[in-house]
């Protein structure tokens, strides 16, 4: 039988992971809205500069760094929940 305390923890874990995933989804949506057209990336680079270097910098600036931050945060939430559950067992 599951105690009320365990049910509260489970509900808290569900809220935490859902909130973290919502942040990931919102970040993806924001990136797509700001940096794409019809589902394709539209990089903003300076004309006349070294194209591949500019593209790499734009990818990191506009997409990759933002996604890495929210994915890392979500992974941290999941890891913390797993560690907390292991301590309770």
LOTOR-9177 format. One record per residue (C-alpha): residue in three letters; x, y, z; residue number from 1. Coordinates in steps of 0.02 Angstrom, whole numbers, plus 32768, in hexadecimal, padded with zeros to 4 digits. Each point is the difference from the previous one (the first is absolute). Layout:
NODE  resn     X     Y     Z  resi
NODE   Ala     X     Y     Z   NUM
...
***
This chain:
NODE  resn     X     Y     Z  resi
NODE   Unk  8000  8000  8000     1
NODE   Unk  8040  80AD  7FD2     2
NODE   Unk  8006  8080  808B     3
NODE   Unk  7FBD  80B1  7FF1     4
NODE   Unk  80B3  8040  800D     5
NODE   Unk  8035  7F93  7F6B     6
NODE   Unk  7F6B  803C  7F9B     7
NODE   Unk  802E  80B4  8023     8
NODE   Unk  80B3  7FE0  7FCA     9
NODE   Unk  7FC5  7FA9  7F61    10
NODE   Unk  7F90  8092  7FD6    11
NODE   Unk  808E  807B  8020    12
NODE   Unk  8074  7F9B  7F8F    13
NODE   Unk  7F7D  8000  7F77    14
NODE   Unk  7FEB  80BD  800D    15
NODE   Unk  80BC  801C  7FFD    16
NODE   Unk  8023  7F95  7F67    17
NODE   Unk  7F67  8046  7FA6    18
NODE   Unk  803A  80B2  8022    19
NODE   Unk  80AF  7FD6  7FC2    20
NODE   Unk  7FBA  7FB3  7F60    21
NODE   Unk  7F90  8096  7FE7    22
NODE   Unk  809A  806F  8004    23
NODE   Unk  8052  7F93  7F7A    24
NODE   Unk  7F64  8006  7F93    25
NODE   Unk  7FF1  80BD  8014    26
NODE   Unk  80B8  8018  7FD6    27
NODE   Unk  7FEB  7F98  7F62    28
NODE   Unk  7F65  8063  7FD0    29
NODE   Unk  8057  80A6  8020    30
NODE   Unk  8098  7FCC  7F9B    31
NODE   Unk  7F94  7FC4  7F71    32
NODE   Unk  7F9A  80A0  8003    33
NODE   Unk  8097  8073  8005    34
NODE   Unk  807B  7FA3  7F92    35
NODE   Unk  7FA0  7F9F  7F7D    36
NODE   Unk  7F8B  8014  7F6E    37
NODE   Unk  7F89  7F73  7FD4    38
NODE   Unk  8064  7F85  8066    39
NODE   Unk  80AC  802E  7FBE    40
NODE   Unk  8089  805C  805D    41
NODE   Unk  801B  80B2  7FC5    42
NODE   Unk  80AA  8031  8045    43
NODE   Unk  8029  80B6  8018    44
NODE   Unk  80B3  801A  7FC7    45
NODE   Unk  8064  8095  7FC7    46
NODE   Unk  8013  800E  7F44    47
NODE   Unk  80B1  7FEA  7FC0    48
NODE   Unk  8040  7FA2  8097    49
NODE   Unk  8046  7F4F  7FFC    50
NODE   Unk  7F5F  7FA0  7FE2    51
NODE   Unk  801F  7F5C  805C    52
NODE   Unk  8049  8059  8098    53
NODE   Unk  7F6C  8077  8003    54
NODE   Unk  7F86  7F70  7FF2    55
NODE   Unk  8053  7FA3  8090    56
NODE   Unk  7FFD  809C  806D    57
NODE   Unk  7F4B  8024  7FD2    58
NODE   Unk  7FCE  7F4C  8025    59
NODE   Unk  8050  8009  80AB    60
NODE   Unk  7FBD  80AD  8027    61
NODE   Unk  7F4F  7FE7  7FC0    62
NODE   Unk  7FDB  7F49  8021    63
NODE   Unk  8080  7F8C  804D    64
NODE   Unk  802D  8060  809E    65
NODE   Unk  7F49  8024  802A    66
NODE   Unk  7FD1  7F4A  7FE9    67
NODE   Unk  8096  7FC1  8062    68
NODE   Unk  7FCF  806D  8094    69
NODE   Unk  7F4B  7FC4  8009    70
NODE   Unk  802C  7F4A  7FDC    71
NODE   Unk  8088  8002  8085    72
NODE   Unk  7F85  804C  807C    73
NODE   Unk  7F7E  7F7A  7FD6    74
NODE   Unk  8083  7F76  8011    75
NODE   Unk  8031  8048  80A9    76
NODE   Unk  7F4B  7FFB  803B    77
NODE   Unk  7FEF  7F4C  7FC8    78
NODE   Unk  80A6  7FCE  8051    79
NODE   Unk  7FD1  8057  80A3    80
NODE   Unk  7F58  7FA6  8004    81
NODE   Unk  8055  7F59  7FE1    82
NODE   Unk  807E  8021  808B    83
NODE   Unk  7F78  8036  8077    84
NODE   Unk  7F9C  7F61  7FDB    85
NODE   Unk  8099  7F94  801F    86
NODE   Unk  801E  8053  80A9    87
NODE   Unk  7F4B  7FDD  8032    88
NODE   Unk  800C  7F46  7FD7    89
***
